[in-house]
């Protein structure tokens, strides 16, 4: 800690403002912690990153208990994780501690909305983030008893000092089983590990990325992460191999122009959607801090997890086949956003590729349209004349244009929850088709059907699955993996409890990954009949 605060240039912090409310932990073990007002004051503080748990919720502050918390919080009434965090904070000679469940009034929607919008700065400005990585809920604590191996339980060398004293040296094995989850290069790729419950939680992802420094309390050892180093007790992660490349990657990517920052955003989104959140309404707020940093570095307008500057790449998401692909029960995002799906799924993210990358085949290229109100992409197919299976040599260049992106926030957090009026309007090549349903092994197998030919298609959500003969619109918005990427749209029926929107469409899915290369001829024949239409999607 001392080495980081005094010797790491990348980790230096000015004296930060305190969050709105903090816990005054006192200075000794006999002091009674209490909730106090921190607004308009400055000073060092620690922040706790922890799992709320499913069956056992942590101690909380609400309107009824707010005054009581300000008078004092007897240590014995606090769950074990909170007690340990107070002990750690005191040992660092820091007076204040921020814990979300106690410092935000949980039954006050306005307070929650206002405070959740400050999450990025709260974790970034904390002197230390205490990560209870081993604890599945607040009763488990930060500290744990370690089971020593035979090698570790007895000294391998005893140094006899001249003054009659002796110093024993012990060996301990490297804890390689958990290190992959802390390796700096793997932060944006790793998946669930139930031995580290905190790393399976959606909120903890941005807390970890944004923290200037954090210490993870695992069942086997402590792991230190800061903007300079990632190190552990057994030194398998050391200051040389543990360069904080993940934080450098985030910092460098968000400062770059072009698609590099958005490619990293896609990686973060994919990981985030595989994680769990206690309240599904938190889906967008739990990434709000990262979105704010992207915006502060020039990423532009943000809309329900997507970016205007990369809208045609961001629209090319598709849920994986694992897990239950269902919409959130209560509306939280428009159908064109991945945030309309429940967390806990695998997510594939598209990438708009350029003609230069694709060579003589078919491709898409980025173009600027100064007359349009938003982004514009030039999409075309150029097919080698030597390919006999492709009788059509060329499809004229078309344009997909973002005409309007309407995504106002529903509260005070501009990158948090969005209003149910959110919509996107696109002008692009569109053709009509119908849905064909076949039963295979007892399950419905859906295809897009047109002119007697069919291509396989998967809905984003099983609950949205259309019936036989359902009319759909297919919108060509770009290319993915050198193949046309088609959004499949249906007249608005209302999702997640909302009524239908007259004159608008909803996204059913995307097909680009679900057909073979030999089917490109069928796709080309359909695209020949496409006409430019302006479609509003909700």
DRENZATI-363993 format. One record per residue (C-alpha): residue in one letter; x, y, z. Coordinates in steps of 0.02 Angstrom, whole numbers, plus 50000, padded with zeros to 5 digits. Each point is the difference from the previous one (the first is absolute). Layout:
BEGIN
AXYZ
...
END
This chain:
BEGIN
X500005000050000
X501375012350048
X501024995449847
X498505003149888
X499455016650075
X501765007250003
X500944991449859
X498794996549857
X499765015349887
X498484992049915
X499154997350168
X500145017450073
X498385007950063
X499545017550055
X499055001450162
X498284994449941
X498285006450047
X499084988150117
X498454991249935
X498325006950057
X499984988250150
X501414990050078
X500234989450154
X501115007750132
X500914984550065
X500875008950143
X501794996550049
X499944985850126
X499084983750017
X498905007550136
X499345014049890
X498244997849934
X499875002549811
X498695012249939
X499305006349837
X500485018249969
X499795013449868
X501495001049883
X499395012349868
X501025015949978
X501454992550097
X501634992249942
X501064986150070
X500634982349972
X498784985650013
X499894981449960
X498614991649901
X499344982350017
X499654989249847
X498954985150053
X498644987849951
X498285004250065
X499484981849993
X498394991949942
X499214992650155
X500815011450129
X499985018649963
X501265011450089
X499565012650133
X499225015149914
X499535018050032
X498245006049960
X498935014850048
X499484991350160
X501774995950059
X500955015349935
X499975009750164
X500464984550099
X501524996849887
X500575018150027
X499954997950188
X501044984249994
X500124982449928
X500524987550136
X501384989249928
X499104984150053
X498505004249890
X501095000949844
X500274984549891
X501734992250002
X500585007649834
X499575017550060
X500894997150166
X501564994049911
X499955015049882
X499935011750151
X501484990950078
X501005002049839
X499555018349983
X500535003850178
X501654990649978
X500415011649854
X499655015250110
X498575005149885
X498485007450086
X498644997249871
X499284984849912
X498704999449860
X498824985049991
X498625001149870
X498604991750100
X500295011550149
X500475016349914
X498575000349873
X498215001150062
X499354984049924
X498135004149997
X500255017549930
X500014998549809
X500625017849975
X501454997650122
X500474983449920
X499955007749826
X501065014850054
X501294989750096
X500164985949872
X500475013349872
X501535003750109
X500634982150006
X501435003249878
X500755014050103
X499674991250167
X501054984749955
X501305009649901
X500305012650140
X500044987450144
X501694998550087
X499734981149994
X498614988949935
X499784985250118
X499404985549891
X499184985750095
X500314988449853
X499784983650095
X498345004550082
X498344995449918
X499065011550118
X500355012450140
X500004986750136
X501574991449934
X501295013250041
X501605005549916
X501204989550105
X500104981149992
X500964986150085
X501324992349889
X500344981549999
X501884997749999
X500804985849905
X501324989150081
X501345010049909
X499315016550064
X499734994450180
X501834997550045
X501515011049965
X501184994849860
X501415010450075
X500375007650171
X501275014150009
X500895000050168
X500465017750049
X501585004050098
X499025007850143
X499124983450029
X498445003649901
X499414989549854
X498975004649846
X498984986449914
X499645000349812
X498494991249925
X499524995049822
X498285001549926
X499394993549831
X499495011549859
X498105001649989
X499944998149813
X498184994249996
X499355017550031
X501325010449915
X499224999749827
X498575010350069
X501195013850053
X501264999549860
X500035017649926
X499754993949822
X498484989350041
X498865012250092
X498885003049849
X499924981749949
X499774989350156
X498334992450044
X499184994150159
X500984992350143
X498924995050146
X501514999650115
X500075018849974
X498155004850011
X500325018749986
X500734997749826
X498354992449941
X499045016050041
X499605013449871
X500245015150114
X501734994050052
X500675000849822
X500005019049987
X500515001650182
X501554989949962
X500435009149839
X499745017350071
X500874997650168
X501675008850015
X500574986150116
X499144984950075
X500444985250109
X499074983749970
X499694988750149
X499944982349930
X499914983650093
X501854996749970
X500925016649995
X499895018749973
X500125007049824
X500475018249971
X499445009649846
X500435018049960
X500335010249844
X501824994750004
X500104982150066
X499034984150031
X500864989650134
X499574986250122
X500724992550158
X500774984749917
X500805011249868
X499394989949851
X499335017049950
X501455011750033
X500415018049956
X500814994449837
X498744987449932
X498595009250087
X500075016449907
X498275007650009
X499714997749814
X498124998750020
X499855017450075
X501245006549872
X498964991749864
X498435008750062
X500845016850017
X500844999049829
X498464993449910
X498795013250061
X501225013749949
X500184993449822
X498925005449856
X499234988049876
X499444982450039
X501304994850129
X499015007050146
X498404991849938
X500834983149978
X500505000450183
X498235005450045
X499364984549908
X501184988950102
X499405008050161
X498184998249948
X500224981649957
X500784996550170
X498745010750092
X498494991149925
X500684983250058
X500005006350180
X498585001050125
X499095014750077
X498794999450146
X498785012549926
X499744999149811
X499585018649998
X501845003150042
X500584993549830
X500455017149926
X500435009050164
X501314986750039
X500975005449843
X499625018550017
X501695004550076
X500964992449855
X498865008549874
X500335016850084
X501884997749982
X499774995549817
X498995015849974
X501255010750093
X501314994249874
X498985004349846
X498974984349963
X498465010749970
X498154996150025
X499574984450099
X498354990949979
X499484985050106
X501714991649988
X500345005249819
X500985014749928
X499415011749862
X501775000849927
X500024981049979
X498144996749986
X500064988249851
X501334989350085
X499125000550168
X498354994249923
X500834983849944
X499824990850165
X499294982650016
X499664989350154
X500904983450014
X499094983550012
X500434997150182
X498855005250142
X498205006249992
X499845013749872
X498575010250070
X499515018250007
X499995008950167
X498274998250080
X499915018750030
X500515011449857
X501765007050016
X500645002349822
X499355000349820
X500004984049897
X501515005749898
X501105000450157
X500824984750076
X499475007450168
X498214994549963
X500564982250037
X500274992750172
X501794998150060
X500824983050010
X500184996549813
X501424999049876
X500005014649880
X500805001449830
X500445017549940
X500205005149820
X501295011049917
X499785010649845
X501464995549887
X500755010149859
X500204995849817
X501895000050020
X499884986450132
X498854989449892
X500955001449837
X499104995049839
X498544991550087
X498465007750074
X500155013150132
X499455015950083
X500895016350019
X499795014750114
X499535016649924
X499555017250064
X498435008849944
X500025018350050
X498195002149947
X499344986350114
X499545003150180
X500994985050058
X501224986649942
X499984993049825
X500764984049934
X500314994849820
X499584981849973
X500264990349840
X500394982949931
X501384997449872
X500134981949945
X501464992449901
X499454996349821
X500954983650007
X498824992850131
X498744990349896
X498864996750147
X499725018850011
X499175004949836
X499745018050061
X501625009749986
X499485015850085
X498675008050108
X500015018849992
X500665009550149
X498655003750127
X499975010950155
X499364996950174
X499725016550089
X499615003550181
X498605012749984
X499605002050184
X500564992950167
X498825004250143
X500514992850168
X499685012050146
X500424994650177
X498574995950118
X500875008050148
X501475010950048
X501344988149935
X500285004149817
X500844983049969
X498864989950114
X498204994549980
X499145005749841
X498235006149966
X498764988249918
X499835012249853
X501734994849936
X500064996749812
X501184999549853
X499555004749820
X501034993049857
X499905001649811
X500724984249921
X499684986549869
X498494989950058
X499084984949929
X498444991050062
X499954981750047
X499024987650106
X500454987950138
X499984981449967
X499934988250150
X500604981949996
X500004987950145
X501674991550025
X500284988050145
X498465007250084
X500605018149990
X499465013749879
X501315004149869
X499655017049921
X500525006249829
X499825016049901
X499054995649842
X499885009549836
X499694994849819
X499944981650049
X501735000450082
X500454999950184
X501435004850114
X500124995050185
X499665013250130
X500075001150190
X498955012150102
X500865010650131
X498784993350129
X498994984050005
X498485009850060
X500035010749842
X499964985149883
X498815003849855
X498714987749937
X499894991749829
X499725012749862
X500415015350106
X500495014749889
X501695007850035
X501125013549929
X501824996249969
X501155015250010
X501784999549931
X501045010350122
X501774993949963
X501104984849981
X500654988250133
X501374987149968
X499945004849815
X498144996149988
X498485011449998
X499315003450173
X498105001249999
X498915006750139
X498344990750006
X498585011550052
X498164997350040
X498605012650023
X500025006150180
X499074988450117
X500695007250162
X501404992250103
X500274998150187
X498285006450046
X499945015149883
X498545002249878
X500324999549811
X500685015849917
X498965004749848
X500985001249838
X501604993050078
X500924983449995
X500914989450128
X501554989649978
X499744981149993
X501814995549969
X501425000649876
X500584987249876
X501754999649936
X500794986450107
X498684986849970
X500194995549817
X501384991849897
X501075008449868
X499094990749861
X498415009450049
X500745016649948
X499194997949829
X498284999650080
X500405015350103
X500605009549846
X498404995949907
X499005007150144
X501085015550015
X499745003949814
X498165002950043
X500385011150150
X499385017850001
X500585014650106
X498735002950138
X500015010450157
X499524989450151
X499735004950182
X500534986450122
X499495000050183
END
